[in-house]
Amino acid sequence: MNSNETDPILSAAEVSPSLDAEALHAAMVERIKDRQRKLGAPLPPRVERALSAVPRHLFTPGAELEAAYADESVITKTDEGGVNLSAVSAPSTIAGMLAQLGVEPGHRVLEIGSGGYNAALLAELVGPEGEVTTMDIDAEVVDRARHCLDQAGYGRVRTVCGDGAFGVPDFAAYDRLIVTVGTEDIPAAWVDQLAPTGRMVVPLRTRALMRSWALDRDGDRLISRSHMMCGFVPMQGAGRHQRNRIDLQGGAVTLWVDEGPDIDAAAMEKALSSPRAQAWSGVTRKRGEPFSDQDLWLAITLEGGCVLTATQDAVEQDVVAPSWRLGTPALVDGANLVYRAKLRPLGEAGDTFEFGAFAHGPDAQRLADQLTERFRVWDTHVRSRLQPQMVVYPVGTDAVDLLDGYLVDKLHTRIVLSWHAPTS
Ligand SMILES: C[S@@+](CC[C@H](N)C(=O)[O-])C[C@H]1O[C@@H](n2cnc3c(N)ncnc32)[C@H](O)[C@@H]1O
């Protein structure tokens, strides 16, 4: 019998590190450095050294070496329906989050959501004086991480099985807490277990948009230091959240409306089958220029903001033509739907694209005009000028004690978002 049938975990020796692995590993680190540079957030040298020190293929046994060093997550577990439950996260996401986390030698760190790889990087960053605990809700994942960590020489990383919504109080307080699973909220346990000057990095979904937020503790509230685009499998257990979605056209188009407006699905179906109105803003972007902050600004500041996704078929059949079929800012206003249109190319060079809006419903043209006006406001007042700041308060905080901004109420927290000129 093939030994893999009884033990799906290969030992490090069986993976046979090779020159190929070294070259792929070095190329991965270079790609990540390059990416961070282009994002305007150069990789801290300590994070680079950690990335260079930990061979990722020891944490992706069974995967091809190319896959281990590609900038992709390596899925390690799916449910019966094929939904991803666990993965070793994409290295660029991990690197970006570690840059946000700012781990120092000697720190005590908790990681929620285990894969082994990130815990090994954290062990490099805290050094021999520090402490790393990684925890997962799934015993199989914990066993797998334990095995890989031991094989790779990171026996001193502590592994714990439990529901991350409650943290790991036994080893608190933590100087740094990193959550590597998508969450809708910040449970009180995470704040309670963070040292008074501690920082957490959390892939938090707000108004249907996930961003990795670095949040510093300030008494019983948290104040953001940075944010980054990211994607993670959703949290299970007590923090599991039934996402609010409206499927249209038999699931070809979906509106995601977490903390968003009440949507009349029948009215949206009707709207989608009505002619498309359009408007163009004159606001452009160059190829490769990031604009994910526009999404966040729209989602938070637009009354009725939500996110539209569509199947490939729906796009090919032109049911909708969004700027990105996997997540485009949209707005529902009564029986009308408007979303950011597929950017249209301008000029001969083909490297400049214009923001526009497509709308459906009885008042479609007004809505399309309104959204394009928002693009102009963003371009003049927000783009490259203002940065979002998130302040997280415990639920029950009195409204008079909240800073000014856009309020998003969650189960455990009251979150205020506002936009400011960067201070440094
Ligand atoms: C993307 S993986 C973590 C990747 C990992 N940090 C790495 O090194 O690449 C997300 C993990 O979160 C775990 N998870 C989901 N809900 C959880 C919960 N409530 N508490 C702890 N872990 C949870 C899943 O079992 C999954 O293994």
The ligand as an SDF file (V2000), in Angstrom:
LIG
                    3D

 27 29  0  0  0  0  0  0  0  0999 V2000
   -6.0650   30.4180    5.3160 C   0  0  0  0  0  0  0  0  0  0  0  0
   -5.9400   29.2210    6.5520 S   0  0  0  0  0  0  0  0  0  0  0  0
   -4.5980   29.7770    7.5400 C   0  0  0  0  0  0  0  0  0  0  0  0
   -3.3080   29.8910    6.8060 C   0  0  0  0  0  0  0  0  0  0  0  0
   -2.0900   29.9200    7.6480 C   0  0  0  0  0  0  0  0  0  0  0  0
   -2.0310   30.9280    8.6480 N   0  0  0  0  0  0  0  0  0  0  0  0
   -0.7700   29.8660    6.8690 C   0  0  0  0  0  0  0  0  0  0  0  0
    0.2410   29.7070    7.5240 O   0  0  0  0  0  0  0  0  0  0  0  0
   -0.7690   29.9510    5.6410 O   0  0  0  0  0  0  0  0  0  0  0  0
   -7.3440   29.5940    7.5530 C   0  0  0  0  0  0  0  0  0  0  0  0
   -7.5390   28.6590    8.7120 C   0  0  0  0  0  0  0  0  0  0  0  0
   -8.4590   29.2110    9.6140 O   0  0  0  0  0  0  0  0  0  0  0  0
   -9.0890   28.1470   10.2820 C   0  0  0  0  0  0  0  0  0  0  0  0
  -10.2690   28.6180   11.0090 N   0  0  0  0  0  0  0  0  0  0  0  0
  -11.5300   28.8480   10.5370 C   0  0  0  0  0  0  0  0  0  0  0  0
  -12.3120   29.2500   11.5400 N   0  0  0  0  0  0  0  0  0  0  0  0
  -11.5520   29.2870   12.6590 C   0  0  0  0  0  0  0  0  0  0  0  0
  -11.7930   29.6130   14.0150 C   0  0  0  0  0  0  0  0  0  0  0  0
  -13.0080   29.9980   14.4370 N   0  0  0  0  0  0  0  0  0  0  0  0
  -10.7810   29.5200   14.8890 N   0  0  0  0  0  0  0  0  0  0  0  0
   -9.5440   29.1290   14.4920 C   0  0  0  0  0  0  0  0  0  0  0  0
   -9.2530   28.7930   13.2260 N   0  0  0  0  0  0  0  0  0  0  0  0
  -10.2360   28.8830   12.3120 C   0  0  0  0  0  0  0  0  0  0  0  0
   -9.3660   27.1490    9.1810 C   0  0  0  0  0  0  0  0  0  0  0  0
   -9.5340   25.8370    9.7250 O   0  0  0  0  0  0  0  0  0  0  0  0
   -8.1100   27.2960    8.3330 C   0  0  0  0  0  0  0  0  0  0  0  0
   -7.1860   26.2930    8.6170 O   0  0  0  0  0  0  0  0  0  0  0  0
  1  2  1  0
  2  3  1  0
  2 10  1  0
  3  4  1  0
  4  5  1  0
  5  6  1  0
  5  7  1  0
  7  8  2  0
  7  9  1  0
 10 11  1  0
 11 12  1  0
 11 26  1  0
 12 13  1  0
 13 14  1  0
 13 24  1  0
 14 15  1  0
 14 23  1  0
 15 16  2  0
 16 17  1  0
 17 18  1  0
 17 23  2  0
 18 19  1  0
 18 20  2  0
 20 21  1  0
 21 22  2  0
 22 23  1  0
 24 25  1  0
 24 26  1  0
 26 27  1  0
M  CHG  2   2   1   9  -1
M  END
$$$$
